[in-house]
């Protein structure tokens, strides 16, 4: 389980395809502290560390993960948001995040305001995911509050700290992002369908 509070940014140093899998090597400030088999969220996707070397760690995304996330679009030099899994005795500063991306979304609006930024993301509502005003949403692994909720889109407001310390600084019109909708909202939506 994760919180959506990003620990650090990592830089993609290598991408290697093997059959339907993608091996992703990342250089980061926390790579030397990781262990083999440890779960780390990369842009909100929970992946297992499979190799460690010289300040880099490698994780593997399988075809199913590549089909449901934006990880297949990564290029060498891209920044990724990193978060290690939550310790059970720690504060939950963001919201409950599983690291299981529900679907991708696309940035349809971006504006710099006085002292903050606003992003609007559109997603395929046919998949049954929903947002609510002032509810939680996870965008590229970042726990955010929904500002404007519509049937197939939502907006979020970003403070300077979040902008500077996450890869939202690289998100522009047309950028694809990973979305994990609030787990409580997903359970409520499923119960309402019955």
VOMAR-994707 format. One record per residue (C-alpha): x, y, z. Coordinates in nm, 4 decimals. Layout:
          x          y          z
          X          Y          Z
...
END
This chain:
          x          y          z
     0.0000     0.0000     0.0000
     0.1133     0.3525    -0.0799
     0.0057     0.7028     0.0212
     0.0526     0.9010    -0.3001
     0.3148     1.1213    -0.1350
     0.6092     1.1129    -0.3769
     0.9472     1.0498    -0.2134
     1.1715     1.1485    -0.5000
     1.2042     1.1708    -0.8747
     1.3983     0.9096    -1.0685
     1.5505     0.9336    -1.4156
     1.5059     0.6551    -1.6695
     1.8559     0.5371    -1.7664
     1.7720     0.2254    -1.9689
     1.4728     0.0490    -2.1236
     1.5030    -0.3091    -2.2445
     1.2280    -0.5106    -2.4120
     1.2211    -0.8868    -2.3594
     0.9297    -1.0693    -2.5202
     0.6196    -0.8909    -2.3809
     0.8068    -0.7397    -2.0858
     0.9796    -0.4056    -2.0401
     1.2769    -0.3834    -1.8025
     1.3017    -0.0281    -1.6712
     1.6233     0.0955    -1.5097
     1.5991     0.4071    -1.2935
     1.8617     0.6226    -1.1246
     1.7396     0.7906    -0.8065
     1.8343     0.9125    -0.4611
     1.6670     0.6059    -0.3064
     1.7988     0.3363    -0.5437
     2.0920     0.2515    -0.3125
     1.8468     0.1967    -0.0237
     1.6249    -0.0502    -0.2093
     1.6303    -0.4288    -0.1868
     1.5574    -0.6991    -0.4417
     1.1851    -0.7979    -0.4269
     1.0866    -0.4598    -0.2774
     0.7708    -0.2916    -0.4085
     0.8155     0.0616    -0.5394
     0.5549     0.2760    -0.7151
     0.6799     0.4204    -1.0457
     0.4373     0.6877    -1.1706
     0.1802     0.5163    -0.9511
     0.2465     0.1635    -1.0768
     0.3551    -0.0875    -0.8112
     0.6578    -0.2715    -0.9525
     0.9065    -0.5146    -0.7969
     1.2787    -0.4351    -0.7832
     1.4599    -0.7116    -0.9745
     1.8165    -0.5718    -0.9936
     2.0383    -0.3139    -0.8220
     2.3596    -0.1609    -0.9542
     2.5540     0.1633    -0.8951
     2.2733     0.3937    -0.7801
     2.0248     0.2391    -1.0245
     1.7451    -0.0091    -0.9762
     1.5590    -0.2137    -1.2340
     1.1935    -0.3172    -1.2355
     0.9958    -0.5210    -1.4866
     0.6580    -0.4282    -1.6326
     0.4702    -0.7171    -1.7922
     0.2465    -0.6862    -2.0981
    -0.0720    -0.6511    -1.8860
     0.0850    -0.3561    -1.7006
     0.2056    -0.1964    -2.0238
    -0.1442    -0.2243    -2.1739
    -0.3112    -0.0451    -1.8800
    -0.0536     0.2235    -1.7989
     0.1638     0.4837    -1.9669
     0.4886     0.3004    -1.8803
     0.5296     0.1802    -2.2390
     0.5670     0.5442    -2.3489
     0.8743     0.6052    -2.1295
     1.2010     0.7168    -2.2898
     1.5553     0.7391    -2.1544
     1.5898     1.0650    -1.9625
     1.2226     1.0822    -1.8578
     1.1443     1.1597    -1.4944
     0.9321     0.9173    -1.2918
     0.7652     0.9702    -0.9552
     0.8896     0.7203    -0.6955
     0.7355     0.6083    -0.3677
     0.8309     0.3135    -0.1510
     0.5450     0.1233     0.0109
     0.3988     0.2590     0.3321
     0.5190     0.1355     0.6710
     0.2262     0.0210     0.8829
     0.3233     0.2477     1.1750
     0.3502     0.5602     0.9559
     0.1070     0.8455     0.9018
    -0.1177     0.8269     0.5976
    -0.0475     1.1765     0.4642
    -0.2079     1.1267     0.1221
    -0.4823     0.8680     0.0765
    -0.4981     0.4889     0.0408
    -0.3213     0.4059    -0.2856
    -0.2700     0.0486    -0.4028
    -0.0321     0.1076    -0.6910
    -0.2823    -0.0627    -0.9234
    -0.3526     0.1781    -1.2080
    -0.7153     0.1676    -1.3247
    -0.6624     0.3376    -1.6585
    -0.4790     0.6184    -1.8300
    -0.6003     0.9713    -1.8848
    -0.4946     1.2579    -2.1106
    -0.4184     1.6161    -2.0103
    -0.6720     1.8348    -2.1919
    -0.5999     2.1670    -2.0191
    -0.3083     2.3187    -1.8326
    -0.2845     2.6664    -1.6883
    -0.0404     2.8470    -1.4667
    -0.2243     3.0534    -1.2091
    -0.0842     3.3042    -0.9633
     0.1192     3.0760    -0.7380
    -0.0291     2.7435    -0.8519
    -0.1160     2.5312    -1.1541
    -0.4396     2.3709    -1.2703
    -0.4552     2.0560    -1.4811
    -0.7601     1.8950    -1.6400
    -0.7531     1.5274    -1.7339
    -1.0005     1.3345    -1.9485
    -1.0557     0.9583    -1.9200
    -1.2773     0.6863    -2.0660
    -1.5879     0.6898    -1.8429
    -1.7109     0.3649    -2.0038
    -1.4699     0.1791    -1.7722
    -1.6908     0.2775    -1.4765
    -1.4454     0.4915    -1.2788
    -1.5712     0.8088    -1.1125
    -1.4413     1.1128    -0.9289
    -1.6174     1.3386    -0.6808
    -1.5565     1.7010    -0.5835
    -1.2970     1.7226    -0.3044
    -1.2386     1.3470    -0.3350
    -0.9026     1.1813    -0.3903
    -0.7420     1.0819    -0.7187
    -0.3954     0.9471    -0.7891
    -0.2261     1.0930    -1.1004
     0.1107     0.9350    -1.1880
     0.1237     0.8150    -0.8269
     0.0538     1.1584    -0.6757
    -0.2292     1.1848    -0.4226
    -0.4371     1.4849    -0.5336
    -0.7732     1.6422    -0.4521
    -1.0352     1.6659    -0.7264
    -1.1344     2.0274    -0.7931
    -1.3846     1.9919    -1.0735
    -1.5502     1.6534    -1.1308
    -1.7354     1.5694    -1.4527
    -1.8538     1.2418    -1.6080
    -1.5314     1.1808    -1.7995
    -1.2890     1.4435    -1.6684
    -1.1631     1.6178    -1.3583
    -0.9308     1.9008    -1.2617
    -0.6690     1.9273    -0.9899
    -0.4895     2.2290    -0.8437
    -0.1162     2.1930    -0.7837
     0.0868     2.3805    -0.5225
     0.4455     2.4867    -0.6029
     0.6043     2.2138    -0.3845
     0.4173     1.9365    -0.5679
     0.4949     2.0919    -0.9065
     0.8673     2.1176    -0.8303
     0.9051     1.7710    -0.6715
     0.7040     1.5534    -0.9131
     0.6968     1.4914    -1.2860
     0.3842     1.7068    -1.3247
     0.6328     1.9727    -1.4338
     0.6655     1.7738    -1.7607
     0.2915     1.7143    -1.8175
     0.1439     1.9269    -2.0948
    -0.1552     1.9131    -2.3317
    -0.1867     1.5624    -2.4734
     0.0356     1.3977    -2.2108
    -0.0826     1.0530    -2.1041
    -0.0909     0.9877    -1.7278
    -0.1680     0.6925    -1.5014
    -0.4892     0.7186    -1.2992
    -0.5813     0.5258    -0.9864
    -0.9276     0.6167    -0.8647
    -1.0131     0.6232    -0.4945
    -1.0531     0.2662    -0.3601
    -1.3489     0.3595    -0.1393
    -1.5243     0.5226    -0.4353
    -1.4636     0.2091    -0.6429
    -1.6263    -0.0130    -0.3785
    -1.9238     0.2224    -0.3436
    -1.9682     0.2338    -0.7233
    -1.9599    -0.1478    -0.7402
    -2.2183    -0.1802    -0.4598
    -2.4468     0.0711    -0.6329
    -2.4392    -0.1432    -0.9494
    -2.5872    -0.4391    -0.7640
END
